[in-house]
Amino acid sequence: MAILWFGCFTGAIQAQDGAAAAAASGLATGEGVVVRDGSASQLLQSIGSKLRQGVSMSDKARRKRIAGHFKLDDARGLLDRLAAEAGLIWYSDGKTLHVYDASELQHHVGRLAHTSIDTIEAFLDQAGLFDPRYPLRGASDGVFHVAAPPIYVHLISEMASQLDRVHPEASLTSDHLEVIALRHSFAATRTFTQRGASTQVPGMAQVVQSLMHATGDAVEAPVEDDASTVVPAKAAGPLIVSHEPGNNLIVRGTTGQIQRVRELVRQLDQPRRQVELSLWIVDLRRSDLDALGIEWSGQSRFGNRLGVQLNPGALTSTLDGQQFLASIAALAKKGHASIVSQPVVLTQENTPALFDSSTTFYTRLVGERNAQLDSVTFGTMVSVVSRVSNQRDVELNVAVEDGAIDNSRPQGVDSLPMVARTQIDTVARVPRDLSLLIGGYARTSSEASRSAMPGLSRVPLLGWLFRSRRSDRHASVRVFLIQPRVLADGDGEGAATLESTYGPGVGRSLREAATRLDASGERGASP
């Protein structure tokens, strides 16, 4: 006999299948029920009375023996604990509490031709008969499975059969409306501008609508001709509209089409992981980059964490980003390197993230009878699409476009500047806690300076002896460091961790504001 502690009372329950059990005796008290080696029905009748329901027990459930003092303050909680410890299962239809032995659990597999699982569950819920402990699980082909007490399995089977037989032709011809809520995806198509061009990220409505019509998702409806013979005809596919304020899909179509759309949405609307992308754009001299151990081609090593194989004229590698940035910071103090930009963006996997810093100038285009302005945009643009593997490695699809005015070339027509552009498009897998380094092209910069000796440089004929001009040209290298970080559920940066993550001083104002808030709260709470 096992001694059970149920919160505020002590009880002992013994599962004993056999007629040799001792005679039952029960006593109802003001605080609960005392059962001395009696049938479980004594306690269950008291629970049913507390819940204002009748009790129906199977023969196997009646043979369960229990003993102890049970309080009825929480009758539903007591019923759940009794079922768990004594090996019972139960179902309530609101009027009667049906109790069975756990071995009497039944499994039922059915097939729906015209209705859906959601329709059955919605009908049960409206009637007050649905029990979420025994869910219906189904596949896209209409097959469903339920494991529940016998009375609930019979109810599900009969209801599915009846709903499936009610006007089956309506599923082929009649239009129905249904709203499908999305939890992890956008219903509407997202549009953003990229260098003057409009780029679209299809929403769920556009994807499903295109798929259903592309696959010819039409059903054959019976149509009678003049000779009273049935001629198959194609009904139109479902209409799917996105409701952006509620992030819902509104579907109009036959019940079969709606069921197909619902199942497709269920498979597509899956949670996606959050990825934090940090980008560093670094300019440094080529000689300094070579000194760090990175060459334009061949094998090279950076410290003891980097081992790369580089293609001639390109640089793509994975490395310890923190160690690389520490070396860049040391070069920056000497004036040999500069961090041009370091944006950070939070995105979802398989969703484009765009970094764009550009400059636009306008030129006049003159025709025979009209004139217009045309724009030329250049700058740095980095587009990244991330995907997280099972090992939490991040696969990055990166497109880089970098443009600048080329001062080394003569200006073009109408004294317009020449713009030099470099494009890099690559796919790379970045191991956890490492970063992706992209670059591999030289940028030639020139610096012109002029010096003169005051006074003497202005002497006629001899002033040129006291003036000098100097022109310095050096090759610099631009590299892009991308650091992906997969965020876990509930992960985030608080004021206490900002400084350790992003550097000294970051988050200090947040901590000071939080301290002042706490102090004001304590003063307001004090009498």
C-alpha positions as CSV (number, residue, x, y, z in Angstrom):
1,M,0.0,0.0,0.0
2,A,1.5,3.4,-1.1
3,I,1.1,6.4,1.2
4,L,0.1,9.5,-0.7
5,W,0.4,13.1,0.4
6,F,-2.2,15.2,-1.3
7,G,-1.4,18.7,0.0
8,C,-3.5,19.2,3.1
9,F,-4.5,15.5,3.6
10,T,-3.0,12.1,3.7
11,G,-4.4,9.2,1.8
12,A,-3.5,5.7,0.9
13,I,-4.6,4.1,-2.4
14,Q,-4.3,0.5,-3.3
15,A,-4.9,-0.8,-6.8
16,Q,-6.1,-4.3,-6.3
17,D,-7.8,-6.3,-9.1
18,G,-9.6,-9.2,-7.4
19,A,-12.8,-10.2,-5.6
20,A,-10.8,-11.1,-2.5
21,A,-10.5,-7.5,-1.4
22,A,-11.9,-6.7,2.0
23,A,-15.3,-5.2,2.4
24,A,-15.5,-1.5,1.9
25,S,-16.5,1.0,4.6
26,G,-16.8,4.8,4.1
27,L,-17.6,7.7,6.3
28,A,-18.4,11.2,5.1
29,T,-17.2,14.0,7.4
30,G,-17.5,17.7,7.4
31,E,-14.0,18.0,6.0
32,G,-14.0,15.2,3.5
33,V,-14.4,11.5,3.1
34,V,-12.7,8.7,5.1
35,V,-12.4,5.4,3.2
36,R,-11.2,2.3,5.1
37,D,-10.1,-0.3,2.5
38,G,-13.1,0.3,0.4
39,S,-14.0,0.6,-3.3
40,A,-13.0,3.6,-5.2
41,S,-16.7,4.2,-6.0
42,Q,-17.2,5.6,-2.5
43,L,-14.8,8.4,-3.0
44,L,-15.8,9.0,-6.7
45,Q,-19.5,9.3,-5.7
46,S,-18.4,12.0,-3.2
47,I,-16.3,13.7,-5.9
48,G,-19.3,13.6,-8.3
49,S,-21.6,15.0,-5.7
50,K,-19.1,17.9,-5.1
51,L,-19.0,18.5,-8.9
52,R,-22.8,18.1,-9.2
53,Q,-22.5,15.2,-11.6
54,G,-23.5,11.6,-11.7
55,V,-20.9,8.9,-11.7
56,S,-20.6,5.9,-14.1
57,M,-17.8,3.4,-13.5
58,S,-16.7,0.4,-15.4
59,D,-16.4,-3.0,-13.7
60,K,-12.6,-2.8,-13.7
61,A,-12.7,0.6,-12.2
62,R,-15.0,-0.6,-9.4
63,R,-12.5,-3.2,-8.4
64,K,-9.9,-0.5,-7.4
65,R,-9.4,-0.4,-3.6
66,I,-8.5,2.7,-1.7
67,A,-8.1,3.8,1.9
68,G,-7.5,7.1,3.6
69,H,-8.8,10.5,4.5
70,F,-9.6,12.6,1.5
71,K,-10.6,16.3,1.6
72,L,-12.9,17.6,-1.1
73,D,-11.9,21.3,-1.1
74,D,-10.4,20.8,-4.6
75,A,-12.6,18.1,-6.1
76,R,-11.2,18.3,-9.6
77,G,-7.6,18.3,-8.4
78,L,-8.4,15.3,-6.2
79,L,-9.9,13.5,-9.2
80,D,-6.8,14.0,-11.3
81,R,-4.5,12.8,-8.5
82,L,-6.7,9.8,-7.8
83,A,-6.7,8.8,-11.5
84,A,-2.9,9.2,-11.7
85,E,-2.2,7.1,-8.6
86,A,-4.9,4.5,-9.0
87,G,-4.5,3.9,-12.7
88,L,-7.8,5.4,-13.8
89,I,-9.0,7.5,-16.7
90,W,-12.1,9.6,-16.8
91,Y,-14.2,11.9,-19.0
92,S,-17.0,14.3,-18.1
93,D,-19.8,15.4,-20.5
94,G,-21.0,17.9,-18.0
95,K,-23.7,15.7,-16.6
96,T,-22.0,12.4,-15.9
97,L,-18.5,11.5,-14.8
98,H,-17.4,8.4,-16.7
99,V,-14.5,6.5,-15.0
100,Y,-12.6,3.6,-16.5
101,D,-9.5,1.6,-15.7
102,A,-6.4,2.8,-17.6
103,S,-6.2,-0.5,-19.5
104,E,-9.6,0.4,-21.1
105,L,-8.1,3.3,-23.0
106,Q,-9.2,3.0,-26.7
107,H,-7.5,4.0,-29.9
108,H,-9.6,5.0,-32.9
109,V,-8.4,5.9,-36.4
110,G,-10.9,7.5,-38.8
111,R,-10.9,9.3,-42.1
112,L,-12.7,12.5,-43.0
113,A,-13.8,13.1,-46.6
114,H,-15.6,16.4,-46.4
115,T,-15.2,17.9,-42.9
116,S,-12.0,18.7,-40.9
117,I,-10.6,18.0,-37.5
118,D,-10.9,21.7,-36.6
119,T,-14.6,21.6,-37.5
120,I,-15.1,18.6,-35.2
121,E,-13.2,20.1,-32.3
122,A,-15.1,23.4,-32.7
123,F,-18.4,21.6,-32.7
124,L,-17.4,19.7,-29.5
125,D,-16.2,22.9,-27.9
126,Q,-19.5,24.8,-28.6
127,A,-21.5,21.8,-27.2
128,G,-19.3,21.8,-24.1
129,L,-18.1,18.2,-24.8
130,F,-14.5,18.9,-25.9
131,D,-11.7,17.6,-23.6
132,P,-8.2,19.0,-24.5
133,R,-6.6,16.0,-22.7
134,Y,-7.6,13.8,-25.6
135,P,-6.7,15.8,-28.8
136,L,-7.5,14.7,-32.3
137,R,-4.3,14.3,-34.3
138,G,-4.5,14.1,-38.1
139,A,-2.7,14.3,-41.4
140,S,-3.3,16.2,-44.6
141,D,-5.2,13.3,-46.2
142,G,-8.0,13.5,-43.7
143,V,-6.9,10.6,-41.5
144,F,-7.2,11.3,-37.8
145,H,-6.4,9.4,-34.6
146,V,-7.7,9.8,-31.0
147,A,-6.8,7.9,-27.8
148,A,-9.4,8.4,-25.1
149,P,-11.9,6.7,-22.7
150,P,-14.5,4.5,-24.6
151,I,-17.4,6.9,-24.2
152,Y,-15.3,9.8,-25.7
153,V,-14.0,7.7,-28.6
154,H,-17.6,6.6,-29.4
155,L,-18.7,10.3,-29.3
156,I,-15.9,11.4,-31.6
157,S,-16.6,8.5,-34.0
158,E,-20.3,9.2,-34.3
159,M,-19.9,13.0,-34.6
160,A,-17.2,12.6,-37.3
161,S,-19.4,10.2,-39.2
162,Q,-22.5,12.5,-39.0
163,L,-20.7,15.7,-39.9
164,D,-19.0,14.0,-42.8
165,R,-22.4,12.8,-44.2
166,V,-24.2,16.1,-43.9
167,H,-24.5,17.4,-47.4
168,P,-21.3,16.0,-48.8
169,E,-21.9,17.7,-52.1
170,A,-21.5,21.1,-50.3
171,S,-17.8,20.4,-49.9
172,L,-17.6,20.3,-53.7
173,T,-19.8,23.2,-54.8
174,S,-20.7,25.5,-51.9
175,D,-18.4,28.3,-50.9
176,H,-17.4,28.7,-47.3
177,L,-15.4,31.3,-45.4
178,E,-12.7,30.6,-42.8
179,V,-10.2,32.7,-40.9
180,I,-6.8,31.1,-40.3
181,A,-4.6,32.8,-37.7
182,L,-0.8,32.9,-38.3
183,R,1.6,32.7,-35.3
184,H,5.1,32.7,-36.8
185,S,4.7,34.1,-40.3
186,F,3.4,37.3,-42.0
187,A,0.2,37.0,-43.9
188,A,0.9,40.0,-46.2
189,T,3.7,40.4,-48.7
190,R,6.6,42.6,-47.4
191,T,8.0,45.2,-49.7
192,F,11.2,47.2,-49.3
193,T,13.3,49.4,-51.5
194,Q,16.8,48.4,-52.4
195,R,18.8,50.9,-54.4
196,G,15.7,52.3,-56.1
197,A,14.4,48.8,-56.9
198,S,11.4,47.4,-55.1
199,T,12.0,44.0,-53.6
200,Q,9.3,41.7,-52.3
201,V,9.3,39.0,-49.6
202,P,6.2,36.9,-50.3
203,G,3.8,36.6,-47.4
204,M,1.8,33.4,-46.6
205,A,-1.2,34.5,-48.6
206,Q,0.8,35.0,-51.8
207,V,2.7,31.7,-51.3
208,V,-0.4,29.6,-50.7
209,Q,-2.5,31.3,-53.3
210,S,0.2,30.8,-56.0
211,L,0.7,27.2,-55.0
212,M,-2.9,26.2,-55.0
213,H,-3.5,27.8,-58.4
214,A,-0.2,26.6,-59.9
215,T,-1.0,23.0,-59.0
216,G,-4.5,23.3,-60.5
217,D,-6.2,22.9,-57.1
218,A,-9.7,22.7,-58.6
219,V,-12.3,20.1,-57.8
220,E,-14.7,18.3,-60.1
221,A,-18.2,19.3,-59.5
222,P,-21.1,17.4,-61.0
223,V,-22.8,19.4,-63.7
224,E,-25.8,18.2,-65.7
225,D,-26.1,18.8,-69.4
226,D,-29.2,18.8,-71.5
227,A,-29.1,15.0,-71.8
228,S,-29.2,14.7,-68.0
229,T,-25.8,13.1,-67.9
230,V,-23.2,14.1,-65.4
231,V,-20.2,16.0,-66.9
232,P,-17.2,16.7,-64.8
233,A,-16.4,20.4,-64.5
234,K,-13.6,22.2,-62.8
235,A,-14.6,24.5,-59.9
236,A,-12.4,27.6,-59.3
237,G,-9.6,27.3,-56.8
238,P,-9.8,28.9,-53.3
239,L,-9.5,32.6,-52.8
240,I,-6.9,33.6,-50.2
241,V,-6.7,37.2,-48.8
242,S,-4.4,38.5,-46.2
243,H,-5.8,40.5,-43.3
244,E,-2.8,42.5,-42.2
245,P,-4.1,44.1,-38.9
246,G,-4.8,40.7,-37.4
247,N,-2.1,38.8,-39.4
248,N,-4.7,36.3,-40.6
249,L,-5.6,34.5,-43.8
250,I,-9.2,34.8,-45.0
251,V,-10.0,31.8,-47.2
252,R,-13.0,31.3,-49.4
253,G,-13.6,28.0,-51.1
254,T,-15.1,24.6,-50.6
255,T,-14.6,22.7,-47.4
256,G,-12.1,20.4,-49.1
257,Q,-10.1,23.3,-50.4
258,I,-10.2,25.1,-47.0
259,Q,-9.0,21.9,-45.3
260,R,-6.1,21.6,-47.8
261,V,-5.1,25.3,-47.2
262,R,-5.3,24.9,-43.5
263,E,-3.0,21.9,-43.5
264,L,-0.5,23.6,-45.8
265,V,-0.5,26.7,-43.5
266,R,0.0,24.5,-40.5
267,Q,3.2,23.0,-42.0
268,L,4.5,26.3,-43.2
269,D,3.8,28.4,-40.2
270,Q,6.6,27.2,-38.0
271,P,8.6,29.2,-35.4
272,R,11.9,30.6,-36.7
273,R,15.0,31.3,-34.7
274,Q,16.2,34.9,-34.1
275,V,19.7,35.8,-35.4
276,E,21.6,38.9,-34.4
277,L,23.9,40.1,-37.2
278,S,26.8,42.4,-36.4
279,L,28.6,44.0,-39.3
280,W,32.0,45.7,-39.2
281,I,33.3,47.5,-42.3
282,V,37.1,48.0,-41.9
283,D,39.6,49.9,-44.0
284,L,43.3,49.1,-43.5
285,R,46.5,49.1,-45.4
286,R,47.3,46.1,-47.4
287,S,50.7,45.8,-45.8
288,D,49.0,45.7,-42.3
289,L,46.5,43.0,-43.5
290,D,49.5,41.0,-44.8
291,A,51.2,41.4,-41.4
292,L,48.1,40.0,-39.7
293,G,48.7,36.7,-41.6
294,I,46.0,37.1,-44.2
295,E,47.2,37.0,-47.8
296,W,45.3,37.3,-51.1
297,S,45.7,33.7,-52.0
298,G,47.0,30.4,-50.7
299,Q,46.9,29.2,-47.1
300,S,47.3,31.5,-44.2
301,R,46.7,31.5,-40.5
302,F,45.5,34.2,-38.1
303,G,46.7,33.5,-34.6
304,N,45.8,30.0,-33.7
305,R,42.1,30.1,-34.5
306,L,42.1,30.8,-38.3
307,G,42.9,28.5,-41.1
308,V,41.7,29.4,-44.5
309,Q,42.1,28.6,-48.1
310,L,41.7,31.7,-50.2
311,N,41.0,32.1,-53.9
312,P,43.2,34.6,-55.8
313,G,41.7,38.0,-55.7
314,A,39.1,37.1,-53.0
315,L,39.0,36.8,-49.3
316,T,36.4,34.7,-47.6
317,S,37.1,33.0,-44.3
318,T,35.8,32.1,-40.9
319,L,37.7,33.3,-37.9
320,D,37.6,34.5,-34.3
321,G,36.0,37.9,-34.7
322,Q,36.9,39.2,-31.3
323,Q,40.6,38.5,-31.8
324,F,40.6,40.1,-35.3
325,L,38.8,43.2,-34.0
326,A,41.4,43.5,-31.2
327,S,44.1,43.6,-33.8
328,I,42.2,46.2,-35.8
329,A,41.7,48.3,-32.7
330,A,45.5,48.3,-32.2
331,L,46.1,49.3,-35.8
332,A,43.5,52.1,-35.5
333,K,45.4,53.7,-32.6
334,K,48.4,54.0,-34.9
335,G,46.2,55.4,-37.7
336,H,46.7,52.4,-40.0
337,A,43.1,51.2,-39.9
338,S,39.6,52.6,-39.4
339,I,36.2,51.0,-38.7
340,V,34.0,52.7,-41.2
341,S,30.7,51.4,-39.8
342,Q,29.5,48.8,-37.3
343,P,25.7,48.4,-37.5
344,V,23.8,45.6,-35.7
345,V,20.4,44.2,-36.7
346,L,18.1,41.5,-35.3
347,T,16.4,39.3,-37.9
348,Q,14.8,35.9,-38.4
349,E,16.4,33.0,-40.2
350,N,15.5,32.8,-43.9
351,T,14.6,36.5,-43.9
352,P,16.7,39.1,-45.7
353,A,18.6,41.7,-43.6
354,L,19.8,44.7,-45.5
355,F,22.6,47.1,-44.5
356,D,22.8,50.1,-46.9
357,S,24.8,53.4,-46.6
358,S,24.7,55.2,-49.9
359,T,25.1,58.6,-51.6
360,T,23.0,59.8,-54.5
361,F,23.8,62.6,-57.0
362,Y,21.6,63.7,-59.8
363,T,22.5,64.5,-63.4
364,R,20.5,66.3,-66.1
365,L,19.5,64.3,-69.2
366,V,18.7,66.6,-72.0
367,G,16.8,65.3,-75.0
368,E,15.6,67.0,-78.2
369,R,12.3,68.2,-76.6
370,N,12.5,67.5,-73.0
371,A,14.9,67.2,-70.1
372,Q,14.9,65.1,-66.9
373,L,17.0,64.3,-63.9
374,D,18.5,60.9,-63.4
375,S,20.0,59.6,-60.2
376,V,23.2,57.7,-59.6
377,T,23.5,55.9,-56.2
378,F,26.7,54.5,-54.8
379,G,27.9,53.4,-51.5
380,T,28.1,50.2,-49.4
381,M,25.3,47.7,-49.3
382,V,25.3,44.3,-47.6
383,S,22.4,41.9,-47.9
384,V,22.4,38.8,-45.7
385,V,20.1,35.9,-45.5
386,S,20.8,33.5,-42.6
387,R,19.9,29.9,-42.0
388,V,20.5,28.0,-38.7
389,S,21.6,24.3,-38.9
390,N,20.9,21.7,-36.3
391,Q,24.4,22.1,-34.9
392,R,23.6,25.9,-34.5
393,D,26.1,26.7,-37.3
394,V,24.8,29.6,-39.4
395,E,24.8,29.5,-43.1
396,L,25.0,33.0,-44.6
397,N,24.0,34.0,-48.1
398,V,25.8,37.3,-48.5
399,A,25.7,39.9,-51.3
400,V,28.1,42.9,-51.0
401,E,28.1,45.9,-53.3
402,D,30.7,48.7,-52.6
403,G,31.0,51.8,-54.7
404,A,32.9,55.0,-54.5
405,I,34.0,57.9,-56.7
406,D,37.2,57.0,-58.5
407,N,39.4,60.1,-58.3
408,S,42.2,58.3,-60.1
409,R,40.3,58.5,-63.4
410,P,39.4,61.6,-65.4
411,Q,35.9,62.8,-65.1
412,G,33.4,61.8,-67.7
413,V,31.0,63.6,-69.9
414,D,29.8,66.9,-68.5
415,S,32.4,66.6,-65.7
416,L,30.4,63.8,-64.1
417,P,32.5,61.7,-61.6
418,M,33.4,58.1,-62.4
419,V,32.0,55.6,-59.9
420,A,33.9,52.4,-59.3
421,R,31.8,49.4,-58.0
422,T,32.8,46.1,-56.5
423,Q,30.4,43.2,-56.0
424,I,30.8,40.0,-54.0
425,D,28.2,37.3,-53.8
426,T,28.9,34.2,-51.7
427,V,27.5,31.5,-49.5
428,A,29.4,30.4,-46.4
429,R,28.8,28.3,-43.3
430,V,30.0,30.0,-40.1
431,P,30.6,27.7,-37.1
432,R,29.3,28.7,-33.7
433,D,31.1,31.6,-32.0
434,L,33.1,32.5,-35.1
435,S,32.7,35.2,-37.7
436,L,32.8,35.5,-41.5
437,L,35.5,37.8,-43.1
438,I,34.8,39.0,-46.6
439,G,36.9,41.3,-48.8
440,G,39.7,40.9,-51.2
441,Y,39.8,44.0,-53.3
442,A,42.2,47.0,-53.1
443,R,41.2,50.6,-52.9
444,T,43.8,53.1,-54.1
445,S,43.7,56.4,-52.2
446,S,45.7,59.5,-52.8
447,E,46.6,62.4,-50.5
448,A,47.8,65.7,-51.8
449,S,49.5,68.2,-49.6
450,R,51.0,71.7,-50.2
451,S,53.5,73.5,-47.9
452,A,55.0,77.0,-48.2
453,M,57.3,79.2,-46.2
454,P,55.3,82.3,-45.1
455,G,56.4,85.5,-46.8
456,L,59.2,84.1,-48.9
457,S,56.9,81.9,-50.9
458,R,55.3,85.0,-52.4
459,V,58.5,86.6,-53.6
460,P,58.2,87.2,-57.4
461,L,60.3,84.8,-59.6
462,L,62.0,83.2,-56.6
463,G,58.9,82.2,-54.5
464,W,58.7,78.8,-56.1
465,L,61.9,77.9,-54.3
466,F,60.1,78.1,-51.0
467,R,56.9,76.1,-52.0
468,S,56.5,72.4,-52.2
469,R,53.8,69.9,-53.2
470,R,53.5,66.3,-52.1
471,S,51.3,63.6,-53.4
472,D,51.0,60.3,-51.5
473,R,49.3,57.2,-52.9
474,H,48.8,54.0,-51.0
475,A,46.7,50.9,-51.4
476,S,44.1,50.1,-48.8
477,V,42.0,47.0,-48.3
478,R,38.3,47.0,-47.3
479,V,37.1,43.9,-45.4
480,F,33.7,43.1,-44.1
481,L,33.4,41.1,-40.8
482,I,29.9,39.6,-40.2
483,Q,29.3,38.0,-36.8
484,P,26.1,36.0,-36.5
485,R,24.7,35.1,-33.1
486,V,21.7,32.7,-32.6
487,L,19.5,33.9,-29.8
488,A,17.8,31.4,-27.6
489,D,14.2,31.8,-26.3
490,G,14.1,34.7,-23.9
491,D,17.6,35.7,-24.7
492,G,18.4,39.4,-24.7
493,E,20.7,42.1,-23.6
494,G,20.1,43.7,-20.2
495,A,21.7,46.9,-18.8
496,A,24.1,44.7,-16.8
497,T,25.4,42.8,-19.8
498,L,25.6,45.6,-22.5
499,E,29.0,46.8,-21.3
500,S,30.6,43.4,-21.3
501,T,29.2,42.6,-24.8
502,Y,29.6,45.9,-26.6
503,G,32.3,47.7,-24.8
504,P,33.0,50.1,-21.8
505,G,30.3,52.7,-21.1
506,V,27.5,51.1,-23.1
507,G,24.4,50.7,-21.0
508,R,25.7,52.9,-18.2
509,S,22.9,55.4,-18.7
510,L,20.4,52.5,-18.6
511,R,21.7,51.3,-15.3
512,E,21.7,54.8,-13.9
513,A,18.1,55.3,-15.0
514,A,17.1,52.0,-13.5
515,T,18.8,52.9,-10.2
516,R,16.9,56.2,-10.1
517,L,13.7,54.4,-10.8
518,D,14.3,51.9,-8.0
519,A,15.2,54.7,-5.6
520,S,12.0,56.7,-6.4
521,G,9.9,53.6,-6.1
522,E,11.3,52.9,-2.6
523,R,10.7,56.5,-1.6
524,G,7.1,56.3,-2.9
525,A,6.5,53.1,-1.0
526,S,7.8,54.4,2.3
527,P,5.2,56.0,4.6
